[in-house]
Amino acid sequence: MSYEPKMAAALSGATMAQLAHWRKPPPKGEPILRPELSPDKPILYSFRDIVALRTCVKLRNDASLQKIRKALDTLRVDLGERQHLSEYQLVSDGSTIYLVAPDQAVDLVKRRGHTVIAEMVDVLRPFYRNGRSIPDLFEPRDHVRVVPGVRGGEPVIAGTRIPSAEVAALVRDGIAPERIDDFYAGVSREAALDAADFANYVDSYQPVREAA
C-alpha cells in the first residue's frame, strides 16, 4: 500500500509543510525521511514511513528540528544504524533524544553514544500535536482500522476489507448513513459516520489554496 502526502499527514500528524521540509536534505547530511516508495512526484510513502513520521512528530513535541537532525546524524553516521527509521525507538525528554533498546538507551544528542536509561514511548498510540488529536495508527476511529495485511494498509471498515474512503464518499454524496448497508452489507450507521468523520480529518491536512 502506498500513501499520498495528505493521507501520510493525517495518519502521522505531520503537516504537509513538514513532510515537504523533511524530504529535503540539509546542505550537509541526509533528509529526515526520504519516502521509501517514491521520493519524487508522485510522492508516495510506505507504511513503514508512516510509523517513522509519527516518531518524528512526537519527537518534535519536545525537541527542536536541529536536535532531531543531530540525533539522526549520530544514529546513522556515528552508530552506523542504516535500517529504516521505523525500526528504531526514539524518544525525547526535552533535553536530548534517546535510542531505546529493550535493556538500555543511548543518548544521541547531549552525550552522543553514551548508554543511559530512558522511558519507552509508544508512537502508535494517540497523541496531541499543536492542539490536534492524532489518532491511534491502527484504529484511527472506532469503526475504522489500518491493518498492514489488509488491502496493503489502506484504512478499512473494522472487520471488513471495505475501504473507509469508499463508504465516506457515499455519505458525502448524500446517502444516509443508515442506508450504507444497502451498498456494503454489514456496514452500520456508526461505521459510516466514522468513515465520513475520518475522511474529514484526512481532508483537514489539505493545504489551503490562496486566492489569486
MDAnalysis code that builds the backbone (N, CA, C; Angstrom):
import MDAnalysis as mda
import numpy as np

u = mda.Universe.empty(636, n_residues=212, atom_resindex=np.repeat(np.arange(212), 3), trajectory=True)
u.add_TopologyAttr("name", ["N", "CA", "C"] * 212)
u.add_TopologyAttr("resid", np.arange(1, 213))
u.add_TopologyAttr("resname", ["MET", "SER", "TYR", "GLU", "PRO", "LYS", "MET", "ALA", "ALA", "ALA", "LEU", "SER", "GLY", "ALA", "THR", "MET", "ALA", "GLN", "LEU", "ALA", "HIS", "TRP", "ARG", "LYS", "PRO", "PRO", "PRO", "LYS", "GLY", "GLU", "PRO", "ILE", "LEU", "ARG", "PRO", "GLU", "LEU", "SER", "PRO", "ASP", "LYS", "PRO", "ILE", "LEU", "TYR", "SER", "PHE", "ARG", "ASP", "ILE", "VAL", "ALA", "LEU", "ARG", "THR", "CYS", "VAL", "LYS", "LEU", "ARG", "ASN", "ASP", "ALA", "SER", "LEU", "GLN", "LYS", "ILE", "ARG", "LYS", "ALA", "LEU", "ASP", "THR", "LEU", "ARG", "VAL", "ASP", "LEU", "GLY", "GLU", "ARG", "GLN", "HIS", "LEU", "SER", "GLU", "TYR", "GLN", "LEU", "VAL", "SER", "ASP", "GLY", "SER", "THR", "ILE", "TYR", "LEU", "VAL", "ALA", "PRO", "ASP", "GLN", "ALA", "VAL", "ASP", "LEU", "VAL", "LYS", "ARG", "ARG", "GLY", "HIS", "THR", "VAL", "ILE", "ALA", "GLU", "MET", "VAL", "ASP", "VAL", "LEU", "ARG", "PRO", "PHE", "TYR", "ARG", "ASN", "GLY", "ARG", "SER", "ILE", "PRO", "ASP", "LEU", "PHE", "GLU", "PRO", "ARG", "ASP", "HIS", "VAL", "ARG", "VAL", "VAL", "PRO", "GLY", "VAL", "ARG", "GLY", "GLY", "GLU", "PRO", "VAL", "ILE", "ALA", "GLY", "THR", "ARG", "ILE", "PRO", "SER", "ALA", "GLU", "VAL", "ALA", "ALA", "LEU", "VAL", "ARG", "ASP", "GLY", "ILE", "ALA", "PRO", "GLU", "ARG", "ILE", "ASP", "ASP", "PHE", "TYR", "ALA", "GLY", "VAL", "SER", "ARG", "GLU", "ALA", "ALA", "LEU", "ASP", "ALA", "ALA", "ASP", "PHE", "ALA", "ASN", "TYR", "VAL", "ASP", "SER", "TYR", "GLN", "PRO", "VAL", "ARG", "GLU", "ALA", "ALA"])
u.atoms.positions = np.array([
    [0.848, -1.204, 0.000],
    [0.000, 0.000, 0.000],
    [0.870, 1.235, 0.000],
    [0.507, 2.201, -0.800],
    [1.216, 3.475, -0.816],
    [0.280, 4.571, -0.312],
    [0.867, 5.578, 0.306],
    [0.097, 6.678, 0.884],
    [0.543, 7.993, 0.251],
    [-0.415, 8.712, -0.316],
    [-0.125, 10.042, -0.822],
    [0.128, 10.974, 0.355],
    [0.790, 12.116, 0.138],
    [1.157, 13.001, 1.250],
    [0.005, 13.367, 2.183],
    [-1.183, 13.620, 1.644],
    [-2.293, 14.033, 2.516],
    [-2.658, 12.934, 3.497],
    [-2.739, 11.678, 3.027],
    [-3.045, 10.571, 3.925],
    [-1.878, 10.324, 4.879],
    [-0.653, 10.468, 4.387],
    [0.521, 10.306, 5.256],
    [0.500, 11.340, 6.377],
    [0.092, 12.558, 6.054],
    [-0.004, 13.607, 7.062],
    [-1.080, 13.268, 8.085],
    [-2.223, 12.811, 7.604],
    [-3.339, 12.511, 8.507],
    [-3.012, 11.363, 9.455],
    [-2.319, 10.343, 8.968],
    [-2.009, 9.189, 9.800],
    [-0.809, 9.422, 10.713],
    [0.026, 10.379, 10.364],
    [1.236, 10.613, 11.166],
    [1.127, 11.820, 12.089],
    [0.313, 12.809, 11.693],
    [0.230, 14.040, 12.475],
    [1.150, 15.130, 11.979],
    [1.970, 14.828, 10.985],
    [2.834, 15.850, 10.386],
    [2.004, 16.749, 9.486],
    [2.402, 17.990, 9.349],
    [1.730, 18.871, 8.401],
    [2.299, 18.619, 7.007],
    [1.582, 19.076, 6.007],
    [2.083, 18.928, 4.641],
    [3.411, 19.675, 4.466],
    [3.521, 20.823, 5.120],
    [4.762, 21.599, 5.037],
    [5.914, 20.832, 5.684],
    [5.631, 20.181, 6.820],
    [6.676, 19.389, 7.468],
    [7.119, 18.239, 6.574],
    [6.168, 17.553, 5.962],
    [6.525, 16.444, 5.079],
    [7.472, 16.921, 3.978],
    [7.134, 18.059, 3.374],
    [7.972, 18.596, 2.301],
    [9.357, 18.962, 2.823],
    [9.402, 19.580, 3.999],
    [10.683, 20.002, 4.575],
    [11.531, 18.804, 4.966],
    [10.887, 17.793, 5.528],
    [11.623, 16.618, 5.986],
    [12.125, 15.762, 4.830],
    [11.549, 15.938, 3.637],
    [12.039, 15.194, 2.458],
    [13.322, 15.798, 1.909],
    [13.570, 17.066, 2.216],
    [14.707, 17.766, 1.624],
    [15.961, 17.563, 2.478],
    [17.078, 17.222, 1.845],
    [18.321, 17.084, 2.621],
    [18.873, 18.456, 2.986],
    [19.502, 18.584, 4.151],
    [20.147, 19.848, 4.520],
    [21.398, 20.031, 3.657],
    [22.049, 21.193, 3.727],
    [23.270, 21.410, 2.933],
    [24.302, 20.298, 3.125],
    [24.400, 19.803, 4.366],
    [25.286, 18.674, 4.648],
    [24.493, 17.641, 5.438],
    [24.396, 16.446, 4.896],
    [23.667, 15.404, 5.602],
    [22.551, 14.798, 4.773],
    [21.640, 14.127, 5.456],
    [20.555, 13.409, 4.809],
    [19.205, 13.995, 5.221],
    [18.181, 13.773, 4.401],
    [16.843, 14.236, 4.818],
    [16.374, 13.462, 6.034],
    [15.464, 14.037, 6.784],
    [14.919, 13.332, 7.945],
    [14.229, 12.053, 7.499],
    [13.404, 12.148, 6.460],
    [12.759, 10.949, 5.948],
    [12.531, 11.082, 4.448],
    [13.181, 10.226, 3.699],
    [13.000, 10.162, 2.248],
    [11.950, 9.092, 1.975],
    [10.822, 9.430, 1.354],
    [9.762, 8.441, 1.125],
    [10.307, 7.161, 0.493],
    [9.938, 6.052, 1.076],
    [10.505, 4.766, 0.675],
    [10.054, 4.329, -0.721],
    [8.800, 4.622, -1.083],
    [8.264, 4.128, -2.349],
    [8.557, 5.045, -3.519],
    [8.358, 6.351, -3.312],
    [8.587, 7.302, -4.400],
    [8.905, 8.675, -3.818],
    [10.187, 9.037, -3.805],
    [10.575, 10.336, -3.235],
    [10.306, 11.509, -4.177],
    [10.036, 11.195, -5.441],
    [9.747, 12.235, -6.433],
    [8.295, 12.112, -6.882],
    [7.798, 13.137, -7.540],
    [6.397, 13.140, -7.951],
    [6.092, 11.958, -8.864],
    [4.994, 11.214, -8.597],
    [4.115, 11.406, -7.442],
    [4.760, 10.869, -6.163],
    [4.757, 11.665, -5.111],
    [5.370, 11.279, -3.848],
    [4.488, 10.251, -3.161],
    [5.083, 9.122, -2.782],
    [4.335, 8.034, -2.161],
    [5.109, 7.498, -0.962],
    [4.414, 7.432, 0.179],
    [5.008, 6.929, 1.414],
    [4.582, 5.484, 1.649],
    [5.434, 4.726, 2.326],
    [5.119, 3.355, 2.711],
    [4.523, 3.344, 4.115],
    [4.025, 2.179, 4.530],
    [3.508, 2.060, 5.899],
    [4.643, 2.283, 6.895],
    [5.820, 1.775, 6.582],
    [6.962, 1.996, 7.477],
    [7.273, 3.484, 7.593],
    [7.105, 4.200, 6.498],
    [7.309, 5.654, 6.541],
    [6.342, 6.318, 7.523],
    [5.091, 5.852, 7.539],
    [4.091, 6.440, 8.434],
    [4.515, 6.272, 9.891],
    [4.981, 5.068, 10.229],
    [5.442, 4.811, 11.599],
    [6.609, 5.733, 11.940],
    [7.555, 5.870, 11.001],
    [8.710, 6.738, 11.225],
    [8.290, 8.196, 11.369],
    [7.330, 8.621, 10.561],
    [6.856, 10.003, 10.635],
    [6.197, 10.284, 11.977],
    [5.436, 9.322, 12.495],
    [4.817, 9.515, 13.813],
    [5.898, 9.696, 14.882],
    [6.984, 8.947, 14.750],
    [8.103, 9.113, 15.674],
    [8.640, 10.531, 15.600],
    [8.830, 11.031, 14.386],
    [9.367, 12.386, 14.207],
    [8.422, 13.445, 14.769],
    [7.129, 13.257, 14.554],
    [6.153, 14.221, 15.059],
    [6.172, 14.243, 16.586],
    [6.237, 13.069, 17.203],
    [6.272, 13.012, 18.662],
    [7.566, 13.618, 19.193],
    [8.676, 13.371, 18.517],
    [9.933, 13.984, 18.931],
    [9.843, 15.498, 18.839],
    [9.169, 15.984, 17.801],
    [9.079, 17.435, 17.569],
    [8.287, 18.133, 18.665],
    [7.461, 17.379, 19.399],
    [6.737, 17.967, 20.521],
    [7.688, 18.456, 21.606],
    [8.830, 17.773, 21.748],
    [9.743, 18.057, 22.846],
    [11.136, 18.495, 22.401],
    [11.433, 18.376, 21.132],
    [12.799, 18.666, 20.670],
    [12.772, 19.537, 19.424],
    [13.795, 20.337, 19.266],
    [13.916, 21.188, 18.079],
    [14.274, 20.335, 16.865],
    [14.023, 20.879, 15.688],
    [14.387, 20.179, 14.466],
    [15.893, 19.974, 14.409],
    [16.645, 20.933, 14.923],
    [18.102, 20.813, 14.946],
    [18.532, 19.598, 15.773],
    [17.883, 19.397, 16.929],
    [18.214, 18.244, 17.760],
    [17.852, 16.940, 17.056],
    [16.723, 16.932, 16.362],
    [16.311, 15.725, 15.658],
    [17.317, 15.384, 14.571],
    [17.736, 16.385, 13.815],
    [18.736, 16.145, 12.764],
    [20.050, 15.647, 13.375],
    [20.442, 16.225, 14.505],
    [21.679, 15.809, 15.168],
    [21.561, 14.370, 15.649],
    [20.391, 14.020, 16.211],
    [20.171, 12.657, 16.685],
    [20.243, 11.659, 15.535],
    [19.622, 11.990, 14.413],
    [19.643, 11.082, 13.266],
    [21.043, 10.976, 12.679],
    [21.798, 12.054, 12.740],
    [23.182, 12.018, 12.261],
    [24.010, 11.075, 13.144],
    [23.807, 11.154, 14.458],
    [24.508, 10.252, 15.378],
    [24.103, 8.805, 15.101],
    [22.809, 8.581, 14.921],
    [22.290, 7.241, 14.675],
    [22.896, 6.639, 13.407],
    [22.863, 7.422, 12.331],
    [23.252, 6.896, 11.023],
    [24.757, 6.880, 10.804],
    [25.425, 7.942, 11.239],
    [26.854, 8.069, 10.951],
    [27.711, 7.488, 12.074],
    [27.509, 7.972, 13.299],
    [28.353, 7.538, 14.407],
    [28.096, 6.082, 14.802],
    [26.807, 5.706, 14.866],
    [26.465, 4.351, 15.297],
    [26.331, 3.371, 14.131],
    [26.308, 3.901, 12.903],
    [26.221, 3.034, 11.734],
    [24.897, 2.327, 11.571],
    [23.831, 2.887, 12.169],
    [22.496, 2.281, 12.066],
    [21.826, 2.791, 10.790],
    [21.705, 1.928, 9.787],
    [21.198, 2.354, 8.480],
    [19.870, 1.694, 8.108],
    [19.216, 1.060, 9.077],
    [17.907, 0.482, 8.778],
    [16.875, 1.602, 8.634],
    [15.694, 1.227, 8.170],
    [14.614, 2.203, 8.047],
    [14.333, 2.797, 9.415],
    [14.004, 4.087, 9.451],
    [13.810, 4.800, 10.705],
    [12.715, 4.174, 11.571],
    [11.760, 3.496, 10.953],
    [10.683, 2.864, 11.713],
    [11.180, 1.712, 12.581],
    [12.383, 1.236, 12.314],
    [12.937, 0.122, 13.070],
    [13.455, 0.538, 14.444],
    [13.521, 1.850, 14.685],
    [14.137, 2.336, 15.917],
    [13.117, 3.010, 16.830],
    [13.313, 2.839, 18.131],
    [12.516, 3.541, 19.135],
    [13.303, 4.783, 19.557],
    [12.815, 5.944, 19.171],
    [13.460, 7.195, 19.530],
    [12.524, 7.994, 20.424],
    [13.029, 8.482, 21.552],
    [12.215, 9.263, 22.479],
    [13.000, 10.475, 22.935],
    [12.270, 11.480, 23.405],
    [12.910, 12.697, 23.898],
    [12.374, 13.047, 25.275],
    [13.258, 13.576, 26.124],
    [12.822, 14.063, 27.432],
    [12.846, 15.586, 27.483],
    [12.986, 16.208, 26.314],
    [13.033, 17.664, 26.243],
    [14.435, 18.214, 26.135],
    [15.402, 17.507, 26.731],
    [16.783, 17.992, 26.696],
    [17.629, 17.239, 25.685],
    [17.263, 15.990, 25.413],
    [18.025, 15.190, 24.467],
    [17.102, 14.160, 23.839],
    [17.653, 13.355, 22.935],
    [16.901, 12.303, 22.257],
    [17.645, 10.993, 22.463],
    [16.870, 9.931, 22.766],
    [17.474, 8.635, 23.040],
    [17.078, 7.600, 21.991],
    [17.998, 6.700, 21.731],
    [17.708, 5.472, 21.000],
    [17.471, 4.409, 22.060],
    [16.231, 3.879, 22.098],
    [15.856, 2.966, 23.172],
    [15.864, 1.528, 22.672],
    [16.563, 0.671, 23.410],
    [16.595, -0.770, 23.173],
    [15.918, -1.448, 24.358],
    [15.661, -2.766, 24.258],
    [14.954, -3.435, 25.357],
    [15.616, -3.278, 26.724],
    [16.942, -3.231, 26.773],
    [17.613, -3.201, 28.073],
    [18.465, -1.963, 28.307],
    [18.439, -1.010, 27.368],
    [19.240, 0.194, 27.558],
    [18.781, 1.288, 26.601],
    [19.351, 2.463, 26.778],
    [19.074, 3.575, 25.867],
    [20.380, 4.319, 25.623],
    [20.493, 4.890, 24.431],
    [21.711, 5.603, 24.061],
    [21.379, 7.064, 23.777],
    [22.098, 7.964, 24.421],
    [21.930, 9.401, 24.196],
    [22.477, 9.743, 22.815],
    [21.626, 10.364, 21.985],
    [22.038, 10.687, 20.616],
    [22.400, 12.158, 20.420],
    [22.197, 12.999, 21.458],
    [22.406, 14.437, 21.277],
    [23.404, 15.017, 22.270],
    [23.096, 14.994, 23.560],
    [23.934, 15.669, 24.550],
    [25.232, 14.907, 24.816],
    [25.106, 13.625, 25.106],
    [26.282, 12.787, 25.356],
    [26.261, 11.676, 24.322],
    [26.597, 12.030, 23.120],
    [26.415, 11.170, 21.955],
    [27.111, 9.810, 22.139],
    [26.278, 8.761, 22.065],
    [26.800, 7.407, 22.164],
    [26.826, 6.843, 23.561],
    [26.552, 7.651, 24.589],
    [26.580, 7.167, 25.965],
    [25.298, 6.401, 26.291],
    [25.463, 5.272, 26.980],
    [24.325, 4.465, 27.404],
    [23.677, 5.092, 28.632],
    [22.359, 5.241, 28.576],
    [21.612, 5.846, 29.674],
    [20.322, 5.064, 29.882],
    [19.442, 5.594, 30.728],
    [18.129, 4.994, 30.956],
    [17.082, 5.963, 30.429],
    [16.118, 5.477, 29.676],
    [15.061, 6.341, 29.138],
    [13.736, 5.598, 29.167],
    [12.662, 6.350, 29.149],
    [11.313, 5.779, 29.197],
    [10.824, 5.498, 27.785],
    [10.253, 4.320, 27.587],
    [9.709, 3.948, 26.288],
    [8.434, 4.737, 25.999],
    [8.246, 5.127, 24.765],
    [7.034, 5.816, 24.338],
    [6.496, 5.081, 23.114],
    [5.212, 4.735, 23.131],
    [4.597, 4.009, 22.034],
    [4.080, 5.009, 21.006],
    [4.723, 5.076, 19.845],
    [4.337, 6.062, 18.836],
    [3.078, 5.664, 18.078],
    [2.586, 4.457, 18.332],
    [1.394, 4.016, 17.619],
    [0.110, 4.470, 18.298],
    [0.201, 4.843, 19.564],
    [-0.973, 5.260, 20.320],
    [-1.326, 6.716, 20.013],
    [-2.544, 7.151, 20.376],
    [-2.940, 8.554, 20.112],
    [-2.052, 9.535, 20.870],
    [-1.885, 10.718, 20.284],
    [-1.164, 11.786, 20.968],
    [-1.645, 13.118, 20.422],
    [-1.189, 14.210, 21.041],
    [-1.589, 15.548, 20.625],
    [-0.405, 16.284, 20.020],
    [-0.686, 17.077, 19.003],
    [0.336, 17.884, 18.363],
    [-0.290, 19.202, 17.925],
    [0.181, 20.313, 18.498],
    [-0.318, 21.647, 18.144],
    [-1.843, 21.743, 18.279],
    [-2.362, 21.173, 19.373],
    [-3.796, 21.245, 19.627],
    [-4.634, 20.272, 18.824],
    [-3.988, 19.455, 17.998],
    [-4.712, 18.490, 17.163],
    [-4.536, 17.085, 17.735],
    [-5.598, 16.315, 17.781],
    [-5.527, 14.939, 18.255],
    [-5.139, 14.025, 17.098],
    [-3.971, 13.398, 17.223],
    [-3.515, 12.453, 16.209],
    [-4.007, 11.075, 16.631],
    [-4.767, 10.386, 15.785],
    [-5.406, 9.145, 16.223],
    [-4.444, 7.975, 16.328],
    [-4.906, 6.932, 16.995],
    [-4.207, 5.655, 17.026],
    [-3.961, 5.220, 15.577],
    [-2.737, 4.776, 15.278],
    [-2.416, 4.441, 13.891],
    [-3.250, 3.281, 13.379],
    [-3.447, 2.254, 14.208],
    [-4.177, 1.078, 13.757],
    [-5.689, 1.207, 13.935],
    [-6.129, 2.165, 14.752],
    [-7.561, 2.369, 14.996],
    [-7.860, 3.861, 14.996],
    [-7.788, 4.488, 13.812],
    [-7.988, 5.939, 13.754],
    [-9.400, 6.389, 14.138],
    [-10.359, 5.492, 14.040],
    [-11.714, 5.727, 14.523],
    [-12.257, 4.396, 15.068],
    [-13.308, 4.454, 15.869],
    [-13.834, 3.233, 16.491],
    [-14.140, 2.151, 15.463],
    [-14.630, 2.563, 14.287],
    [-15.016, 1.593, 13.266],
    [-14.128, 1.646, 12.027],
    [-12.964, 2.262, 12.144],
    [-12.018, 2.331, 11.036],
    [-10.688, 1.741, 11.499],
    [-10.104, 0.883, 10.666],
    [-8.858, 0.217, 11.029],
    [-7.806, 0.398, 9.928],
    [-6.552, 0.384, 10.339],
    [-5.425, 0.321, 9.420],
    [-4.697, -0.973, 9.749],
    [-4.801, -1.941, 8.852],
    [-4.195, -3.255, 9.063],
    [-3.225, -3.506, 7.911],
    [-1.925, -3.538, 8.194],
    [-0.948, -3.700, 7.099],
    [-1.243, -4.874, 6.183],
    [-1.819, -5.964, 6.710],
    [-2.088, -7.134, 5.890],
    [-3.412, -7.108, 5.157],
    [-4.193, -6.062, 5.342],
    [-5.495, -5.938, 4.663],
    [-5.443, -4.762, 3.708],
    [-5.622, -5.046, 2.430],
    [-5.584, -4.028, 1.381],
    [-4.322, -3.163, 1.486],
    [-3.244, -3.790, 1.924],
    [-1.969, -3.094, 1.965],
    [-1.891, -1.955, 2.960],
    [-2.812, -1.933, 3.933],
    [-2.777, -0.874, 4.939],
    [-3.706, 0.289, 4.665],
    [-4.499, 0.199, 3.596],
    [-5.494, 1.250, 3.337],
    [-6.537, 1.223, 4.451],
    [-6.942, 2.368, 5.004],
    [-7.960, 2.365, 6.055],
    [-9.241, 1.682, 5.584],
    [-9.739, 0.764, 6.405],
    [-10.931, -0.011, 6.054],
    [-11.927, 0.030, 7.214],
    [-13.161, -0.366, 6.918],
    [-14.169, -0.515, 7.969],
    [-13.780, -1.711, 8.830],
    [-13.830, -1.551, 10.140],
    [-13.411, -2.595, 11.067],
    [-14.096, -3.927, 10.760],
    [-13.315, -4.992, 10.705],
    [-13.841, -6.320, 10.468],
    [-14.135, -6.643, 9.026],
    [-13.797, -5.727, 8.100],
    [-14.066, -5.935, 6.679],
    [-12.835, -5.554, 5.856],
    [-12.955, -5.709, 4.560],
    [-11.932, -5.229, 3.622],
    [-12.449, -4.021, 2.842],
    [-13.536, -3.432, 3.326],
    [-14.171, -2.313, 2.627],
    [-13.407, -1.025, 2.935],
    [-12.873, -0.345, 1.919],
    [-12.153, 0.907, 2.167],
    [-13.054, 1.952, 2.812],
    [-12.598, 2.547, 3.877],
    [-13.420, 3.555, 4.552],
    [-13.661, 4.753, 3.644],
    [-12.724, 5.034, 2.737],
    [-12.873, 6.173, 1.826],
    [-14.079, 5.984, 0.904],
    [-14.345, 4.725, 0.495],
    [-15.489, 4.474, -0.391],
    [-16.804, 4.673, 0.365],
    [-16.825, 4.273, 1.620],
    [-18.023, 4.483, 2.443],
    [-18.225, 5.976, 2.677],
    [-17.134, 6.680, 2.993],
    [-17.224, 8.124, 3.211],
    [-17.729, 8.835, 1.963],
    [-17.301, 8.379, 0.786],
    [-17.718, 9.007, -0.466],
    [-19.232, 8.897, -0.653],
    [-19.793, 7.764, -0.267],
    [-21.245, 7.593, -0.381],
    [-21.973, 8.556, 0.555],
    [-21.484, 8.680, 1.775],
    [-22.110, 9.597, 2.732],
    [-22.025, 11.023, 2.209],
    [-20.892, 11.378, 1.642],
    [-20.713, 12.724, 1.101],
    [-21.598, 12.971, -0.112],
    [-21.951, 11.887, -0.801],
    [-22.829, 12.020, -1.970],
    [-24.297, 12.117, -1.571],
    [-24.560, 12.082, -0.262],
    [-25.928, 12.255, 0.202],
    [-26.637, 10.998, 0.642],
    [-25.934, 9.863, 0.605],
    [-26.557, 8.622, 1.071],
    [-26.621, 8.655, 2.594],
    [-27.789, 8.418, 3.155],
    [-27.948, 8.431, 4.608],
    [-27.082, 7.336, 5.226],
    [-26.402, 7.632, 6.319],
    [-25.521, 6.634, 6.939],
    [-26.217, 5.298, 7.215],
    [-27.498, 5.344, 7.589],
    [-28.206, 4.098, 7.885],
    [-28.520, 3.292, 6.631],
    [-28.338, 3.899, 5.452],
    [-28.599, 3.187, 4.193],
    [-27.329, 2.666, 3.525],
    [-26.184, 2.902, 4.123],
    [-24.932, 2.418, 3.531],
    [-24.938, 0.904, 3.445],
    [-25.672, 0.265, 4.365],
    [-25.774, -1.196, 4.338],
    [-26.359, -1.707, 3.023],
    [-27.133, -0.867, 2.326],
    [-27.678, -1.268, 1.022],
    [-26.570, -1.421, -0.013],
    [-25.467, -0.711, 0.172],
    [-24.355, -0.743, -0.785],
    [-23.237, -1.671, -0.311],
    [-22.993, -1.645, 0.982],
    [-21.966, -2.502, 1.572],
    [-22.587, -3.228, 2.764],
    [-22.924, -4.483, 2.542],
    [-23.590, -5.265, 3.582],
    [-22.727, -5.331, 4.840],
    [-23.380, -5.097, 5.963],
    [-22.678, -5.204, 7.229],
    [-22.071, -3.922, 7.740],
    [-22.118, -2.844, 6.943],
    [-21.574, -1.556, 7.390],
    [-22.677, -0.794, 8.119],
    [-22.491, -0.621, 9.398],
    [-23.507, 0.014, 10.223],
    [-23.524, 1.527, 10.043],
    [-24.572, 2.134, 10.575],
    [-24.677, 3.599, 10.552],
    [-23.489, 4.225, 11.262],
    [-23.108, 3.650, 12.413],
    [-21.991, 4.189, 13.187],
    [-20.679, 4.083, 12.411],
    [-20.506, 2.964, 11.697],
    [-19.288, 2.787, 10.909],
    [-19.233, 3.799, 9.767],
    [-20.379, 4.041, 9.150],
    [-20.432, 5.015, 8.054],
    [-20.104, 6.419, 8.561],
    [-20.635, 6.761, 9.724],
    [-20.342, 8.077, 10.303],
    [-18.861, 8.200, 10.652],
    [-18.279, 7.133, 11.176],
    [-16.853, 7.160, 11.497],
    [-16.013, 7.319, 10.227],
    [-16.413, 6.625, 9.156],
    [-15.692, 6.730, 7.894],
    [-15.733, 8.160, 7.371],
    [-16.918, 8.780, 7.452],
    [-17.056, 10.163, 6.990],
    [-16.249, 11.115, 7.867],
    [-16.264, 10.872, 9.162],
    [-15.515, 11.722, 10.088],
    [-14.013, 11.603, 9.834],
    [-13.546, 10.382, 9.592],
    [-12.126, 10.181, 9.319],
    [-11.741, 10.841, 7.996],
    [-12.618, 10.762, 7.006],
    [-12.343, 11.413, 5.718],
    [-12.229, 12.918, 5.897],
    [-13.075, 13.495, 6.736],
    [-12.986, 14.935, 7.009],
    [-11.669, 15.269, 7.698],
    [-11.249, 14.400, 8.607],
    [-9.966, 14.596, 9.290],
    [-8.816, 14.560, 8.290],
    [-8.833, 13.588, 7.397],
    [-7.781, 13.487, 6.372],
    [-7.760, 14.746, 5.513],
    [-8.943, 15.204, 5.110],
    [-9.024, 16.391, 4.254],
    [-8.558, 17.657, 4.965],
    [-8.553, 17.623, 6.294],
    [-8.097, 18.809, 7.028],
    [-6.608, 19.050, 6.826],
    [-5.911, 18.067, 6.280],
    [-4.481, 18.217, 6.007],
    [-4.221, 18.777, 4.606],
    [-5.294, 18.959, 3.843],
    [-5.138, 19.535, 2.505],
    [-4.695, 20.983, 2.639],
    [-3.596, 21.382, 1.996],
    [-3.152, 22.773, 2.100],
    [-4.211, 23.736, 1.600],
    [-4.357, 24.860, 2.282],
    [-5.323, 25.887, 1.875],
    [-4.745, 26.655, 0.706],
    [-5.501, 26.718, -0.379],
    [-5.021, 27.436, -1.562],
    [-5.358, 28.914, -1.446],
    [-4.347, 29.704, -1.603],
    [-4.546, 31.153, -1.501],
    [-5.189, 31.693, -2.770],
    [-6.092, 32.645, -2.609],
    [-6.763, 33.252, -3.765],
    [-5.760, 34.040, -4.598],
    [-5.940, 33.985, -5.902],
    [-5.026, 34.693, -6.796],
    [-5.222, 36.184, -6.672],
])
